[in-house]
């Protein structure tokens, strides 16, 4: 598998690191090796952790290359009229462990069967260079819970990602926490998705990482 890595920042560099460990060929595209359609076509699959605005700049070339893509670029709205020529897997959080969290949070949809009154709060913490707030993961957690949540955000230091959900009841509090210790978890999940793209015959459309990985728990 030849991986075309778009950007080698904090998470992208972890993708490069793991590719080296697994003896996978990895071509890095950055300011020293600018993206062109011709260069992208030499790769089997593309992995992007570019910042949102930078991703949008090269989006036309990615589409034209007709290569399958795994993208963790966040804080953007993709155009509605994308004419994809290959399948894409998009995710806000490529932690495979997050799919276990998804299954845990789903049960909160039935909270009102046991309690008349309750409150849901989600607090997320990320590094200071993360631009979008609240995080896509925090919004996903609220959606998975089936309830309106009070979401708060914090940007400090070099925190990889820390999400805390609290179900506040009259005389008790239930807390669920997912804390990422190293960006390798996102890189591993992205490469898992890259292998999945090449092994499975997905339609030329945008597929959600959480749904793809969640199928493995069924």
Buried (B, 14 or more C-beta within 10 A) or exposed (E): BEBBBBBBBBBBBBBBBBBEEEEBEBBBBBEEEEBEBEBBEEBBBBBBBBBBEBBBEBBEBBBEBEBBBBBBBBBBEBEEEBEBEBBBBBBBBBBBEBBBBBEEBEEBEEBEEEEEEBEBBBBBBBBEEBEBBBBBBBBBBBEBBBBEBEBBBEBEEEBBBBBBBBBBBEEEEEEBEBEBEEBBBBBBBBBBBBEBBEEEEBEEEBBEBBEBBBEEEE
